[in-house]
Amino acid sequence: MKKPGGGGGGAAADKKRGRRSYGESSTETPPRKQAAKKDVFQIFAEKVRDHKNLESRWAVLQETRVEYFRGKDFVSFLRNHPELKDILESDGNSEIEDIANILLRKNLIVRCDRVVKTLRPGKKKLSTWPAHLEIFPEQVFSDNDAFFAWTFVNRRPLWQTLLSFFWPVLTLAICLFPVYPHRCKLFILYFCAGLLLLILTLLILRAFVFGALWILLGKRAWFFPNILAEEATLKELFQFWPMKDESERPKWTARLFYAIVAVLVFLLLRHHAPDEAARARYQKRVSNIIDDVLEWSPSLALSGMMEKQTVFNATDPDNNVTDGSKTTTEDMAQPEDVEGETITGEHEIDESIENAEDTDH
């Protein structure tokens, strides 16, 4: 026999199970939150990549230019900037190696290795930042001579977007230079000439200092080392102090040889330098070209075209009359020439006949 209230107890148990199952389901993360949690590492990777304190370089990986960093720099960077771990929320307390391994599993970074693994002649150790990389077989994080390349396309900053729209406007402005006012032309001319002179002076002085230090002290020191770099930030571009020289010191015989070559080149250039008259001719020629460019204007060009058209229209009837008179004179002279040629031909025939008759007699 069923106890009274047994059905009610079963219903209460079912309600408890329902509450329990609802509670369990409520603790589970909704799909949208799970997707947002996955994007946390994407945001973290973008923040780390855009940070200026993480040193990185560009290299070629399987015929593709990639941006990469070293494992030891990544470890020291996160130790100096622990606030970036807060982006990872619950995973922010993880170890640096664990975070890097998660980035590897999510294909946000890929571990690479240098292509050239042997020392080149005259080098004591391998290059700190190799220019060519290859994918490492084991995709596990390491801070011992390991390189990691970013696999995602970095978001373009706003200034680059504005710059892409500015380039066509700048190109159009350069093409319209001949129609600028005279003062504006002078300003642009002196500004560009001064900027070009500054760049050439900086490069020549930089090369002179490098050559003097290399010959006298045997040290390689390039001031403004990134001034000719293809990929560099504005801060790196104007870095003044040279990088640490890791190459082997050159031999004194090589330094002496290049010193003699430098002196000979200097004496040769001095011997073949142009004289004062040649410099004056060249300066006059260049100044004439510059004056022609600066003094040109649309109104002057149109007035010159109108003057040429007027002169041509004024001289055209006279040319026609002269041509006609010449033609008439030539036509009138043609019959006399023809008659003269006919008479001369008749005299020649008569003389040949008389000569033949004398021969018969």
C-alpha positions as a Markdown table, in Angstrom:
| # | Residue | x | y | z |
|---|---|---|---|---|
| 1 | Met | 0.0 | 0.0 | 0.0 |
| 2 | Lys | 1.1 | 3.5 | -0.8 |
| 3 | Lys | 1.7 | 5.8 | 2.1 |
| 4 | Pro | -0.4 | 8.9 | 2.1 |
| 5 | Gly | 1.5 | 11.9 | 0.9 |
| 6 | Gly | 3.9 | 9.7 | -1.0 |
| 7 | Gly | 3.0 | 11.3 | -4.3 |
| 8 | Gly | 3.6 | 14.7 | -2.7 |
| 9 | Gly | 7.1 | 13.6 | -1.6 |
| 10 | Gly | 7.9 | 12.4 | -5.1 |
| 11 | Ala | 6.8 | 15.8 | -6.5 |
| 12 | Ala | 8.9 | 17.6 | -4.0 |
| 13 | Ala | 11.9 | 15.5 | -5.0 |
| 14 | Asp | 11.3 | 16.2 | -8.6 |
| 15 | Lys | 11.1 | 19.9 | -7.8 |
| 16 | Lys | 14.4 | 19.6 | -5.9 |
| 17 | Arg | 16.0 | 17.9 | -8.8 |
| 18 | Gly | 14.6 | 20.6 | -11.1 |
| 19 | Arg | 16.1 | 23.3 | -8.9 |
| 20 | Arg | 19.4 | 21.5 | -8.7 |
| 21 | Ser | 19.6 | 21.0 | -12.5 |
| 22 | Tyr | 18.6 | 24.7 | -13.0 |
| 23 | Gly | 21.3 | 25.7 | -10.6 |
| 24 | Glu | 23.9 | 23.6 | -12.4 |
| 25 | Ser | 22.9 | 25.0 | -15.7 |
| 26 | Ser | 23.0 | 28.5 | -14.4 |
| 27 | Thr | 26.6 | 28.1 | -13.3 |
| 28 | Glu | 27.6 | 27.1 | -16.8 |
| 29 | Thr | 28.9 | 29.9 | -19.0 |
| 30 | Pro | 26.6 | 30.9 | -21.9 |
| 31 | Pro | 28.0 | 30.5 | -25.4 |
| 32 | Arg | 28.4 | 34.2 | -25.9 |
| 33 | Lys | 30.5 | 34.5 | -22.8 |
| 34 | Gln | 32.6 | 31.6 | -23.9 |
| 35 | Ala | 33.2 | 33.3 | -27.2 |
| 36 | Ala | 34.1 | 36.5 | -25.3 |
| 37 | Lys | 36.5 | 34.5 | -23.2 |
| 38 | Lys | 38.2 | 33.2 | -26.3 |
| 39 | Asp | 38.6 | 36.7 | -27.6 |
| 40 | Val | 40.4 | 37.7 | -24.4 |
| 41 | Phe | 43.6 | 36.2 | -25.6 |
| 42 | Gln | 43.2 | 38.0 | -29.0 |
| 43 | Ile | 42.8 | 41.3 | -27.2 |
| 44 | Phe | 45.8 | 40.5 | -25.0 |
| 45 | Ala | 47.9 | 39.6 | -28.1 |
| 46 | Glu | 47.0 | 42.8 | -29.8 |
| 47 | Lys | 47.9 | 44.9 | -26.7 |
| 48 | Val | 51.2 | 43.1 | -26.3 |
| 49 | Arg | 52.1 | 43.5 | -30.0 |
| 50 | Asp | 51.2 | 47.2 | -30.0 |
| 51 | His | 53.2 | 47.9 | -26.9 |
| 52 | Lys | 56.5 | 49.8 | -27.6 |
| 53 | Asn | 58.5 | 48.2 | -24.8 |
| 54 | Leu | 58.3 | 44.7 | -26.4 |
| 55 | Glu | 61.3 | 44.7 | -28.8 |
| 56 | Ser | 60.5 | 43.1 | -32.2 |
| 57 | Arg | 61.9 | 42.9 | -35.7 |
| 58 | Trp | 60.8 | 41.9 | -39.2 |
| 59 | Ala | 62.0 | 38.8 | -41.0 |
| 60 | Val | 61.1 | 36.5 | -43.9 |
| 61 | Leu | 59.2 | 33.4 | -42.9 |
| 62 | Gln | 58.4 | 31.1 | -45.9 |
| 63 | Glu | 58.5 | 34.0 | -48.4 |
| 64 | Thr | 56.3 | 36.1 | -46.1 |
| 65 | Arg | 57.4 | 39.1 | -44.0 |
| 66 | Val | 56.4 | 38.6 | -40.4 |
| 67 | Glu | 57.0 | 40.5 | -37.2 |
| 68 | Tyr | 58.6 | 38.4 | -34.5 |
| 69 | Phe | 60.0 | 38.7 | -30.9 |
| 70 | Arg | 62.3 | 36.7 | -28.7 |
| 71 | Gly | 61.1 | 34.4 | -25.9 |
| 72 | Lys | 63.3 | 36.0 | -23.3 |
| 73 | Asp | 62.1 | 39.5 | -24.2 |
| 74 | Phe | 58.5 | 38.3 | -23.9 |
| 75 | Val | 59.2 | 37.0 | -20.3 |
| 76 | Ser | 60.9 | 40.1 | -19.2 |
| 77 | Phe | 58.2 | 42.3 | -20.8 |
| 78 | Leu | 55.4 | 40.6 | -18.9 |
| 79 | Arg | 57.4 | 40.8 | -15.7 |
| 80 | Asn | 57.8 | 44.5 | -16.1 |
| 81 | His | 54.2 | 45.0 | -17.1 |
| 82 | Pro | 52.0 | 42.7 | -15.0 |
| 83 | Glu | 49.0 | 44.9 | -15.5 |
| 84 | Leu | 48.5 | 43.5 | -19.0 |
| 85 | Lys | 47.6 | 40.2 | -17.4 |
| 86 | Asp | 44.4 | 41.7 | -16.1 |
| 87 | Ile | 43.0 | 41.5 | -19.6 |
| 88 | Leu | 43.0 | 37.7 | -19.3 |
| 89 | Glu | 40.6 | 37.8 | -16.4 |
| 90 | Ser | 40.6 | 34.4 | -14.7 |
| 91 | Asp | 43.8 | 33.3 | -16.6 |
| 92 | Gly | 45.6 | 36.4 | -15.4 |
| 93 | Asn | 47.3 | 34.5 | -12.5 |
| 94 | Ser | 48.8 | 31.9 | -14.8 |
| 95 | Glu | 52.5 | 31.6 | -15.4 |
| 96 | Ile | 54.1 | 33.4 | -18.3 |
| 97 | Glu | 55.0 | 30.1 | -20.0 |
| 98 | Asp | 51.4 | 28.9 | -19.7 |
| 99 | Ile | 50.1 | 32.1 | -21.2 |
| 100 | Ala | 52.5 | 31.8 | -24.1 |
| 101 | Asn | 51.5 | 28.2 | -24.7 |
| 102 | Ile | 47.9 | 29.2 | -24.8 |
| 103 | Leu | 48.8 | 31.8 | -27.5 |
| 104 | Leu | 50.5 | 29.0 | -29.4 |
| 105 | Arg | 47.5 | 26.7 | -29.2 |
| 106 | Lys | 45.2 | 29.5 | -30.4 |
| 107 | Asn | 47.5 | 30.1 | -33.4 |
| 108 | Leu | 48.1 | 33.7 | -32.3 |
| 109 | Ile | 51.9 | 33.2 | -32.4 |
| 110 | Val | 54.1 | 30.5 | -34.0 |
| 111 | Arg | 57.5 | 29.4 | -32.8 |
| 112 | Cys | 60.3 | 29.9 | -35.3 |
| 113 | Asp | 63.9 | 29.1 | -35.7 |
| 114 | Arg | 66.8 | 30.7 | -37.5 |
| 115 | Val | 67.6 | 29.4 | -41.0 |
| 116 | Val | 71.3 | 30.0 | -40.8 |
| 117 | Lys | 72.5 | 28.0 | -37.8 |
| 118 | Thr | 76.3 | 28.1 | -38.5 |
| 119 | Leu | 78.7 | 30.9 | -37.8 |
| 120 | Arg | 79.8 | 33.0 | -40.7 |
| 121 | Pro | 83.4 | 33.8 | -41.3 |
| 122 | Gly | 84.6 | 36.6 | -39.0 |
| 123 | Lys | 81.7 | 36.2 | -36.6 |
| 124 | Lys | 82.0 | 35.1 | -33.0 |
| 125 | Lys | 78.3 | 34.2 | -32.5 |
| 126 | Leu | 75.0 | 34.0 | -34.4 |
| 127 | Ser | 73.0 | 37.0 | -35.3 |
| 128 | Thr | 70.8 | 38.3 | -32.5 |
| 129 | Trp | 67.9 | 39.1 | -34.9 |
| 130 | Pro | 68.1 | 36.8 | -37.9 |
| 131 | Ala | 66.5 | 38.0 | -41.2 |
| 132 | His | 65.3 | 34.6 | -42.3 |
| 133 | Leu | 63.2 | 32.2 | -40.2 |
| 134 | Glu | 61.6 | 28.8 | -40.5 |
| 135 | Ile | 58.9 | 27.1 | -38.4 |
| 136 | Phe | 60.1 | 25.2 | -35.4 |
| 137 | Pro | 58.9 | 21.5 | -35.2 |
| 138 | Glu | 57.8 | 21.7 | -31.6 |
| 139 | Gln | 55.3 | 24.4 | -30.8 |
| 140 | Val | 56.2 | 24.9 | -27.2 |
| 141 | Phe | 57.3 | 28.1 | -25.5 |
| 142 | Ser | 60.9 | 28.6 | -24.5 |
| 143 | Asp | 63.0 | 31.6 | -23.6 |
| 144 | Asn | 66.3 | 30.0 | -24.7 |
| 145 | Asp | 67.2 | 31.4 | -28.1 |
| 146 | Ala | 63.6 | 31.0 | -29.3 |
| 147 | Phe | 61.7 | 33.3 | -31.7 |
| 148 | Phe | 57.9 | 33.7 | -32.0 |
| 149 | Ala | 56.1 | 35.4 | -34.9 |
| 150 | Trp | 52.7 | 37.0 | -34.8 |
| 151 | Thr | 50.2 | 35.2 | -37.1 |
| 152 | Phe | 47.3 | 37.7 | -37.1 |
| 153 | Val | 47.1 | 40.9 | -39.1 |
| 154 | Asn | 47.5 | 43.8 | -36.9 |
| 155 | Arg | 44.8 | 46.5 | -36.8 |
| 156 | Arg | 45.7 | 49.6 | -38.8 |
| 157 | Pro | 45.9 | 52.7 | -36.6 |
| 158 | Leu | 43.9 | 55.8 | -37.3 |
| 159 | Trp | 46.9 | 57.9 | -38.4 |
| 160 | Gln | 47.8 | 55.3 | -41.1 |
| 161 | Thr | 44.2 | 55.4 | -42.5 |
| 162 | Leu | 44.3 | 59.2 | -42.6 |
| 163 | Leu | 47.8 | 59.0 | -44.2 |
| 164 | Ser | 46.5 | 56.7 | -47.0 |
| 165 | Phe | 43.9 | 59.3 | -47.9 |
| 166 | Phe | 46.5 | 62.1 | -47.6 |
| 167 | Trp | 48.9 | 60.6 | -50.2 |
| 168 | Pro | 46.7 | 61.2 | -53.3 |
| 169 | Val | 46.1 | 64.8 | -52.2 |
| 170 | Leu | 49.9 | 65.3 | -51.8 |
| 171 | Thr | 50.5 | 63.8 | -55.2 |
| 172 | Leu | 48.0 | 66.1 | -56.8 |
| 173 | Ala | 49.6 | 69.1 | -55.0 |
| 174 | Ile | 53.0 | 68.2 | -56.4 |
| 175 | Cys | 51.6 | 68.0 | -59.9 |
| 176 | Leu | 50.0 | 71.5 | -59.5 |
| 177 | Phe | 53.4 | 73.0 | -58.4 |
| 178 | Pro | 53.8 | 75.0 | -61.7 |
| 179 | Val | 50.6 | 77.0 | -61.1 |
| 180 | Tyr | 51.5 | 78.0 | -57.5 |
| 181 | Pro | 52.2 | 81.7 | -56.7 |
| 182 | His | 55.8 | 82.8 | -56.9 |
| 183 | Arg | 56.3 | 83.1 | -53.1 |
| 184 | Cys | 54.9 | 79.7 | -52.5 |
| 185 | Lys | 57.3 | 78.3 | -55.1 |
| 186 | Leu | 60.2 | 80.0 | -53.5 |
| 187 | Phe | 59.2 | 78.6 | -50.0 |
| 188 | Ile | 58.9 | 75.0 | -51.4 |
| 189 | Leu | 62.2 | 75.3 | -53.3 |
| 190 | Tyr | 64.2 | 76.5 | -50.3 |
| 191 | Phe | 62.5 | 74.1 | -47.9 |
| 192 | Cys | 63.2 | 71.0 | -50.2 |
| 193 | Ala | 66.7 | 72.2 | -50.9 |
| 194 | Gly | 67.4 | 72.7 | -47.2 |
| 195 | Leu | 65.9 | 69.3 | -46.3 |
| 196 | Leu | 68.0 | 67.5 | -49.0 |
| 197 | Leu | 71.1 | 69.3 | -47.9 |
| 198 | Leu | 70.5 | 68.3 | -44.3 |
| 199 | Ile | 70.0 | 64.6 | -45.2 |
| 200 | Leu | 73.1 | 64.5 | -47.4 |
| 201 | Thr | 75.2 | 66.3 | -44.8 |
| 202 | Leu | 74.0 | 63.9 | -42.1 |
| 203 | Leu | 74.8 | 60.8 | -44.2 |
| 204 | Ile | 78.3 | 62.1 | -45.2 |
| 205 | Leu | 79.2 | 63.1 | -41.6 |
| 206 | Arg | 77.9 | 59.7 | -40.4 |
| 207 | Ala | 80.0 | 57.8 | -43.0 |
| 208 | Phe | 83.1 | 60.0 | -42.1 |
| 209 | Val | 82.8 | 59.3 | -38.4 |
| 210 | Phe | 82.3 | 55.6 | -39.0 |
| 211 | Gly | 85.4 | 55.5 | -41.3 |
| 212 | Ala | 87.6 | 57.5 | -38.9 |
| 213 | Leu | 86.6 | 55.3 | -35.9 |
| 214 | Trp | 87.1 | 52.1 | -37.9 |
| 215 | Ile | 90.6 | 53.1 | -39.2 |
| 216 | Leu | 91.9 | 54.6 | -36.0 |
| 217 | Leu | 90.3 | 52.4 | -33.3 |
| 218 | Gly | 89.1 | 49.4 | -35.2 |
| 219 | Lys | 85.5 | 49.9 | -33.9 |
| 220 | Arg | 82.3 | 49.9 | -35.9 |
| 221 | Ala | 80.0 | 52.7 | -34.7 |
| 222 | Trp | 77.2 | 54.0 | -36.8 |
| 223 | Phe | 75.6 | 57.0 | -35.3 |
| 224 | Phe | 71.9 | 57.2 | -36.2 |
| 225 | Pro | 71.9 | 53.4 | -36.8 |
| 226 | Asn | 68.3 | 53.2 | -38.0 |
| 227 | Ile | 68.2 | 56.2 | -40.2 |
| 228 | Leu | 68.1 | 54.0 | -43.3 |
| 229 | Ala | 66.0 | 51.2 | -41.9 |
| 230 | Glu | 63.0 | 50.1 | -43.8 |
| 231 | Glu | 60.9 | 49.2 | -40.8 |
| 232 | Ala | 61.3 | 51.5 | -37.8 |
| 233 | Thr | 59.3 | 53.6 | -35.5 |
| 234 | Leu | 59.8 | 57.4 | -35.3 |
| 235 | Lys | 61.7 | 57.0 | -32.0 |
| 236 | Glu | 64.0 | 54.2 | -33.5 |
| 237 | Leu | 64.5 | 56.2 | -36.6 |
| 238 | Phe | 66.2 | 59.1 | -34.8 |
| 239 | Gln | 68.1 | 57.0 | -32.3 |
| 240 | Phe | 71.5 | 58.7 | -31.9 |
| 241 | Trp | 73.7 | 56.3 | -30.1 |
| 242 | Pro | 75.1 | 53.4 | -32.1 |
| 243 | Met | 74.4 | 49.7 | -31.3 |
| 244 | Lys | 76.9 | 47.5 | -29.6 |
| 245 | Asp | 79.5 | 46.1 | -31.9 |
| 246 | Glu | 79.5 | 42.3 | -31.7 |
| 247 | Ser | 81.8 | 41.6 | -34.7 |
| 248 | Glu | 85.4 | 40.7 | -34.6 |
| 249 | Arg | 87.9 | 43.6 | -34.6 |
| 250 | Pro | 89.4 | 44.2 | -38.1 |
| 251 | Lys | 93.1 | 43.5 | -38.7 |
| 252 | Trp | 95.5 | 46.5 | -38.8 |
| 253 | Thr | 96.6 | 45.6 | -42.4 |
| 254 | Ala | 93.0 | 46.0 | -43.6 |
| 255 | Arg | 92.7 | 49.3 | -41.7 |
| 256 | Leu | 95.9 | 50.6 | -43.2 |
| 257 | Phe | 94.9 | 49.5 | -46.7 |
| 258 | Tyr | 91.6 | 51.4 | -46.6 |
| 259 | Ala | 93.3 | 54.4 | -45.1 |
| 260 | Ile | 95.6 | 54.6 | -48.1 |
| 261 | Val | 92.7 | 54.1 | -50.4 |
| 262 | Ala | 90.8 | 57.0 | -48.7 |
| 263 | Val | 93.7 | 59.3 | -49.1 |
| 264 | Leu | 94.2 | 58.5 | -52.7 |
| 265 | Val | 90.5 | 59.0 | -53.5 |
| 266 | Phe | 90.6 | 62.4 | -51.7 |
| 267 | Leu | 93.7 | 63.5 | -53.7 |
| 268 | Leu | 92.1 | 62.3 | -57.0 |
| 269 | Leu | 88.9 | 64.2 | -56.3 |
| 270 | Arg | 90.9 | 67.3 | -55.4 |
| 271 | His | 93.0 | 67.1 | -58.6 |
| 272 | His | 90.0 | 66.7 | -60.9 |
| 273 | Ala | 87.9 | 69.3 | -59.1 |
| 274 | Pro | 86.3 | 71.9 | -61.5 |
| 275 | Asp | 87.9 | 75.4 | -61.6 |
| 276 | Glu | 86.1 | 78.6 | -60.8 |
| 277 | Ala | 85.0 | 79.2 | -64.4 |
| 278 | Ala | 83.5 | 75.8 | -64.7 |
| 279 | Arg | 81.6 | 76.2 | -61.4 |
| 280 | Ala | 80.4 | 79.6 | -62.5 |
| 281 | Arg | 79.1 | 78.1 | -65.8 |
| 282 | Tyr | 77.3 | 75.3 | -64.0 |
| 283 | Gln | 75.8 | 77.6 | -61.4 |
| 284 | Lys | 74.5 | 79.9 | -64.2 |
| 285 | Arg | 73.0 | 76.9 | -66.0 |
| 286 | Val | 71.3 | 75.6 | -62.9 |
| 287 | Ser | 70.0 | 79.1 | -62.0 |
| 288 | Asn | 68.6 | 79.6 | -65.5 |
| 289 | Ile | 66.7 | 76.3 | -65.1 |
| 290 | Ile | 65.4 | 77.2 | -61.7 |
| 291 | Asp | 64.3 | 80.7 | -63.0 |
| 292 | Asp | 62.4 | 79.1 | -65.8 |
| 293 | Val | 60.5 | 76.9 | -63.4 |
| 294 | Leu | 59.8 | 79.6 | -60.9 |
| 295 | Glu | 58.8 | 82.3 | -63.5 |
| 296 | Trp | 56.4 | 80.1 | -65.5 |
| 297 | Ser | 52.7 | 80.8 | -65.0 |
| 298 | Pro | 49.6 | 79.9 | -66.9 |
| 299 | Ser | 48.8 | 83.5 | -67.9 |
| 300 | Leu | 52.4 | 83.9 | -69.2 |
| 301 | Ala | 52.1 | 80.7 | -71.2 |
| 302 | Leu | 48.7 | 81.6 | -72.6 |
| 303 | Ser | 49.9 | 85.1 | -73.6 |
| 304 | Gly | 53.0 | 83.6 | -75.3 |
| 305 | Met | 50.7 | 81.2 | -77.3 |
| 306 | Met | 48.5 | 84.1 | -78.3 |
| 307 | Glu | 51.5 | 86.1 | -79.5 |
| 308 | Lys | 52.7 | 83.2 | -81.6 |
| 309 | Gln | 49.3 | 82.7 | -83.1 |
| 310 | Thr | 49.0 | 86.4 | -84.0 |
| 311 | Val | 52.5 | 86.5 | -85.6 |
| 312 | Phe | 51.6 | 83.4 | -87.6 |
| 313 | Asn | 48.3 | 84.9 | -88.9 |
| 314 | Ala | 50.0 | 88.2 | -89.8 |
| 315 | Thr | 52.8 | 86.5 | -91.9 |
| 316 | Asp | 50.6 | 83.8 | -93.5 |
| 317 | Pro | 49.1 | 86.0 | -96.4 |
| 318 | Asp | 52.5 | 87.4 | -97.4 |
| 319 | Asn | 53.9 | 83.9 | -97.5 |
| 320 | Asn | 51.1 | 82.8 | -99.7 |
| 321 | Val | 51.6 | 85.7 | -102.1 |
| 322 | Thr | 55.3 | 85.2 | -102.2 |
| 323 | Asp | 54.9 | 81.5 | -102.9 |
| 324 | Gly | 52.4 | 82.3 | -105.6 |
| 325 | Ser | 54.7 | 84.9 | -107.3 |
| 326 | Lys | 57.6 | 82.4 | -107.1 |
| 327 | Thr | 55.4 | 79.8 | -108.7 |
| 328 | Thr | 54.3 | 82.1 | -111.4 |
| 329 | Thr | 57.8 | 83.2 | -112.2 |
| 330 | Glu | 59.0 | 79.5 | -112.3 |
| 331 | Asp | 56.0 | 78.7 | -114.6 |
| 332 | Met | 56.9 | 81.6 | -116.9 |
| 333 | Ala | 60.5 | 80.6 | -117.0 |
| 334 | Gln | 59.8 | 77.0 | -117.9 |
| 335 | Pro | 58.9 | 77.5 | -121.7 |
| 336 | Glu | 62.1 | 79.5 | -122.4 |
| 337 | Asp | 64.2 | 76.7 | -120.8 |
| 338 | Val | 62.3 | 74.1 | -122.9 |
| 339 | Glu | 62.9 | 76.2 | -126.1 |
| 340 | Gly | 66.5 | 76.6 | -125.4 |
| 341 | Glu | 66.9 | 72.9 | -124.8 |
| 342 | Thr | 65.1 | 72.1 | -128.1 |
| 343 | Ile | 67.3 | 74.5 | -130.1 |
| 344 | Thr | 70.5 | 73.1 | -128.6 |
| 345 | Gly | 69.3 | 69.6 | -129.4 |
| 346 | Glu | 68.7 | 70.5 | -133.1 |
| 347 | His | 72.2 | 72.0 | -133.5 |
| 348 | Glu | 73.8 | 68.9 | -132.0 |
| 349 | Ile | 71.9 | 66.7 | -134.5 |
| 350 | Asp | 72.9 | 68.9 | -137.5 |
| 351 | Glu | 76.6 | 68.8 | -136.4 |
| 352 | Ser | 76.5 | 65.0 | -136.1 |
| 353 | Ile | 75.0 | 64.7 | -139.7 |
| 354 | Glu | 77.7 | 66.9 | -141.1 |
| 355 | Asn | 80.4 | 65.0 | -139.4 |
| 356 | Ala | 79.0 | 61.7 | -140.9 |
| 357 | Glu | 79.0 | 63.2 | -144.4 |
| 358 | Asp | 82.6 | 64.3 | -144.1 |
| 359 | Thr | 83.6 | 60.9 | -143.0 |
| 360 | Asp | 81.9 | 59.3 | -146.2 |
| 361 | His | 83.8 | 61.7 | -148.5 |
